[in-house]
Amino acid sequence: MSIAEDTAQIPSAFRRWMLLVSVVLATTLYSMTVLIVSVVLPQMQGTLSATPDQISWVMTFNILATAAVTPLTGWLTARFGWRNVMLNGVLGFVISSLLCGQADSLESLVLYRIMQGGFGAPLVPLAQAVLLDTFSRRQHGLVTSIYGMGVVVGPIIGPLLGGYLSELYNWRYAFYMLAPVGVLAYVGLWVFVNDGGKNERARFDWTGFLALATAIICLQLILDRAERLDWYESKEVIIETAFGAFAFYVFVFYSLIARQPLLNPRHLLDRNYALGLLIVFLYGMLNFTPMVMLPPMLKGIAGYPESVIGTLLAGRGSGAVVGFFLAMWIGKLDPRIGLSIGFSMLAWSGWYMMGFDMNVTAFNVALASTVQGLAVGILWVPLTVATFATIDPRYLAETMSVFHLLRNIGSSIFISLSVTILIRTSNMNYARFTEFISPFNPLLAYPQNVEKFDIGGISGLAAISVELDRQADMIGFLNAFGAFTLASIIAVPLVLLVRKPPKSN
């Protein structure tokens, strides 16, 4: 190669790496909002004079919008191209985030959250598809590692900064802080993203879209509301289940007979892609669940303040960064090695959390969080590389949207399942514990218990009730951690079925 030819390639390489930076910013922007609202919900509830059930719609409708629009990524890309979809997605996301901060009623906030979820939904799958198409296959491990940091670290940075700003000012600044990141991402994408991914012959499958959107919305509503409505004792849950099942049947049937379905089922004939979808579903189940379960346990049972809880969970982000750097090397090996190591580490962390008690130390929590972050970082690269190793680049946007859709659905399902396990087993154990509260229990006659737990007075009975509730809740959390451990173990046999991708060029 001549010096002139080599020099000519420098701008191209520079544009690729600057594209990577811009895409990571866009991904981080969206992923920061995944859990940020959970930190400021109490403040929003007070400002907007909403009930707990009403304020939960702020999260629910955002999830619904994201889930409904994510499968559209492939068609949007074919119709409008990478550049237009990403630029408009970031712009719409920033504007809707600012509107969220300006909202003065619950209805307007829910509307702006729907816009936020809809505009942001295509960013994550499309960003990864653009990177895999732009960089050579031998660089996929490296760019996936860097890209993955935005996906995993964003949900940790968001609640930390959002919680700090909401305490310092108010909840609106948790949304305002997204604007500077969005502006940087927009400028970078405007300068460095080339147009691509268009397919003028692509037709939109309205039947498939409406059926899939209905099925996903019904599933999310069931997961969000069923526990509060006592599951199938509620007519609402029964109706949502019936509509969702019928819509999913229509989607599957129509996808099999349509000439250009919304999501082509023929991609499932690719063994690694089909296994990758199953594994990423399990990955989604394990990714965010500890971040949802640990804060209420640490606050309600162990009595940790919010600032300390945020710092302990930040260990997950530190572990993830180290894990992604390790993945740059592990990604050069057989992907089954990295996947096995990652899921084994998650299983160990779940087993370790099953040993927590009400006096759990900060070190115990930080260690479990760090190991989970390390595992997530190690897992992401070999999982992505193996899943898309043999997928035609023309179909990356479509197949990537399904990949991330299942990751999100896995998170929603397992978080709801974990909360159900917590509530149900806590109630069962509380009822069982109350059977031992009587004047004939010798433990209540111990000198150290007589003054605080005097069953002869109202204050003593109230103190006993609080303590039993704490004990029962702790058992519920441990059962949820047991389900986390089991899900981690289940993933290992699937990993062994993955085929080693062909050598990179």
Residue pairs with C-beta under 8 A, 6 or more apart in sequence:
15 192
16 134
16 135
18 188
18 191
18 192
19 130
19 131
19 134
19 188
19 192
19 193
20 131
20 135
20 143
20 146
20 147
21 188
22 185
22 188
22 189
22 191
22 192
22 193
23 127
23 130
23 131
23 147
23 150
23 189
24 146
24 147
24 149
24 150
25 150
25 181
25 184
25 185
25 188
26 86
26 89
26 90
26 123
26 127
26 185
26 188
26 189
27 123
27 124
27 127
27 128
27 147
27 150
27 151
27 154
28 150
28 153
28 154
28 157
28 181
29 90
29 93
29 94
29 120
29 123
29 154
29 178
29 181
29 182
29 185
30 93
30 120
30 123
30 124
30 154
31 124
31 150
31 151
31 152
31 153
31 154
31 155
31 158
32 154
32 155
32 157
32 158
32 161
32 178
32 181
33 62
33 97
33 116
33 120
33 158
33 178
34 154
34 155
34 158
34 288
35 155
35 158
35 159
35 288
35 291
35 292
36 158
36 159
36 162
36 174
37 44
37 58
37 59
37 62
37 113
37 174
38 59
38 159
38 292
39 159
39 162
39 163
39 166
39 174
40 162
40 163
40 166
40 171
40 174
41 55
41 56
41 58
41 59
43 166
43 170
43 171
44 50
44 55
44 58
44 109
44 171
45 51
45 52
45 55
47 170
47 171
48 55
48 103
48 105
48 106
48 109
50 106
53 228
54 106
55 106
56 224
57 106
57 110
58 106
58 109
58 110
58 113
59 113
60 220
60 221
60 224
61 110
61 113
61 114
61 117
62 113
62 114
62 116
62 117
63 117
63 220
63 224
63 408
63 412
64 114
64 117
64 216
64 217
64 220
64 221
65 113
65 114
65 115
65 116
65 117
65 118
65 121
66 117
66 118
66 120
66 121
66 408
67 121
67 216
67 217
67 220
67 405
67 408
67 409
67 412
68 118
68 121
68 213
68 216
68 217
69 117
69 118
69 121
69 122
70 121
70 122
70 125
70 401
70 404
70 405
70 408
71 209
71 212
71 213
71 216
71 262
71 263
71 401
71 402
71 405
72 121
72 122
72 209
72 262
72 401
73 85
73 121
73 122
73 125
73 126
73 129
73 397
73 398
73 400
73 401
74 262
74 263
74 395
74 397
74 398
74 399
74 401
75 202
75 204
75 205
75 209
75 262
75 398
76 85
76 122
77 85
77 122
77 126
77 129
77 197
77 198
77 397
77 398
78 197
78 198
78 199
78 202
78 397
79 198
79 202
79 204
80 88
80 198
81 195
81 196
81 197
81 198
82 126
82 130
82 193
82 194
82 195
82 196
82 197
83 189
83 193
83 194
83 195
83 196
84 195
85 122
85 126
86 122
86 123
86 126
86 127
86 130
86 189
86 193
87 186
87 189
87 190
87 193
88 119
89 119
89 120
89 121
89 122
89 123
89 126
90 119
90 123
90 182
90 185
90 186
90 189
91 119
91 182
91 186
92 115
92 118
92 119
93 116
93 119
93 120
93 123
93 178
93 182
94 178
94 179
94 182
94 183
94 186
95 115
96 112
96 113
96 115
96 116
96 119
97 116
97 175
97 176
97 178
97 179
97 182
98 175
98 176
98 179
99 108
99 112
99 115
100 109
100 112
100 113
100 116
100 175
101 172
101 173
101 174
101 175
101 176
102 172
103 109
103 112
122 401
124 151
124 404
125 397
125 400
125 401
125 403
125 404
125 405
126 397
126 400
126 401
127 147
128 144
128 147
128 384
128 400
128 404
129 197
129 396
129 397
129 400
130 193
130 196
130 197
131 143
131 144
131 147
132 140
132 143
132 144
132 384
132 388
132 393
132 396
132 400
133 196
133 197
133 393
133 396
135 143
136 504
136 505
137 389
137 504
137 505
138 504
138 505
140 331
140 384
140 385
140 504
141 327
141 328
141 331
141 332
141 381
141 382
141 385
142 328
142 331
144 327
144 331
144 380
144 381
144 384
144 385
145 324
145 325
145 327
145 328
145 331
145 377
145 380
145 381
146 324
148 324
148 327
148 377
148 380
148 381
148 384
149 320
149 321
149 324
149 377
151 380
152 287
152 317
152 320
152 324
152 373
152 376
152 377
152 380
153 317
153 320
153 321
155 288
155 291
156 291
156 313
156 314
156 316
156 317
156 320
157 317
159 310
159 313
160 310
160 313
160 314
161 174
161 177
162 173
162 174
162 177
163 174
163 306
163 307
163 310
165 173
165 174
165 176
165 177
166 173
166 174
197 397
199 394
202 260
203 260
204 262
205 254
205 258
205 260
205 261
205 262
207 250
207 254
207 258
208 251
208 254
208 255
208 258
208 261
208 262
208 263
209 262
210 247
211 247
211 248
211 250
211 251
211 254
212 247
212 248
212 251
212 262
212 263
214 243
214 244
214 247
215 244
215 245
215 247
215 248
215 251
216 405
216 409
217 244
218 240
218 241
218 243
218 244
218 247
219 244
219 409
219 412
219 413
220 412
221 240
222 237
222 240
222 241
222 244
223 412
223 413
223 415
223 416
224 416
225 236
225 237
226 234
226 237
226 416
227 416
227 419
227 420
227 423
229 236
229 237
231 237
232 238
232 241
251 262
252 265
254 261
255 261
255 262
255 263
255 264
255 265
256 265
263 398
263 401
263 402
264 395
264 398
267 273
267 391
267 395
267 398
267 399
267 402
268 274
268 277
270 390
270 391
271 497
271 499
272 386
272 387
272 389
272 390
272 498
272 499
272 501
273 387
273 388
273 390
273 391
273 399
275 387
275 494
275 497
275 498
276 383
276 386
276 387
276 388
276 403
276 498
277 387
277 402
277 403
277 406
278 494
279 339
279 383
279 387
279 491
279 494
279 495
279 498
280 383
280 387
280 403
280 406
280 407
280 410
281 406
281 407
281 409
281 410
282 343
282 410
282 487
282 488
282 490
282 491
282 494
283 376
283 379
283 380
283 383
283 407
283 410
283 491
284 406
284 407
284 408
284 409
284 410
284 411
284 414
285 410
285 411
285 413
285 414
285 487
286 346
286 376
286 414
286 484
286 487
286 488
287 376
287 407
287 410
287 411
288 411
288 415
289 411
289 414
289 415
289 418
289 480
289 484
290 316
290 349
290 353
290 368
290 369
290 372
290 484
291 313
291 316
292 415
292 418
292 419
293 418
293 422
293 477
293 480
293 481
294 309
294 312
294 313
294 365
294 369
295 309
295 313
297 356
297 473
297 474
297 477
298 304
298 308
298 309
298 312
298 360
298 365
299 305
299 306
299 309
300 470
300 473
301 358
301 470
301 473
301 474
301 477
302 358
302 359
302 360
304 312
304 362
308 362
312 362
312 365
312 366
312 369
313 369
314 369
315 365
315 366
315 367
315 369
315 370
315 373
316 369
316 370
316 372
316 373
316 376
317 373
318 370
318 373
319 369
319 370
319 371
319 372
319 373
319 374
319 375
319 376
319 377
320 373
320 374
320 376
320 377
321 373
321 377
322 373
322 374
322 377
323 342
323 373
323 374
323 375
323 376
323 377
323 378
323 379
324 377
324 380
324 381
325 377
326 374
326 377
326 378
327 338
327 377
327 378
327 380
327 381
327 382
328 381
330 337
330 338
330 341
330 378
330 381
330 382
331 338
331 381
331 382
331 385
334 500
335 382
335 383
335 385
335 386
335 498
335 500
335 501
336 382
336 386
336 495
336 496
336 498
336 500
337 382
338 378
338 379
338 381
338 382
339 379
339 382
339 383
339 386
339 491
339 495
339 498
340 492
340 495
340 496
341 375
341 378
342 375
342 376
342 378
342 379
342 382
343 375
343 379
343 488
343 489
343 491
343 492
343 495
344 488
344 492
345 371
345 372
345 374
345 375
345 378
346 372
346 375
346 376
346 379
346 484
346 488
347 485
347 488
347 489
347 492
348 371
349 368
349 371
349 372
349 375
350 481
350 482
350 484
350 485
350 486
350 488
351 485
352 364
352 367
352 368
352 371
353 368
353 478
353 481
353 484
354 478
354 481
354 482
354 485
356 364
356 365
356 474
356 477
356 478
356 481
357 474
358 470
358 471
358 474
385 501
386 498
386 499
386 500
386 501
387 403
388 396
388 399
388 400
388 403
389 501
389 502
390 501
390 502
391 399
414 483
414 487
417 483
418 480
418 483
418 484
419 480
421 476
421 479
421 480
421 483
422 473
422 476
422 477
422 479
422 480
423 476
424 476
425 472
425 475
425 476
425 479
426 469
426 472
426 473
426 475
426 476
427 472
429 471
429 472
429 475
429 476
430 468
430 469
430 472
433 468
433 471
433 472
434 468
437 444
437 455
437 464
437 468
438 455
439 455
443 449
444 450
444 453
444 455
452 460
452 463
453 460
453 463
453 464
453 467
454 460
455 461
455 464
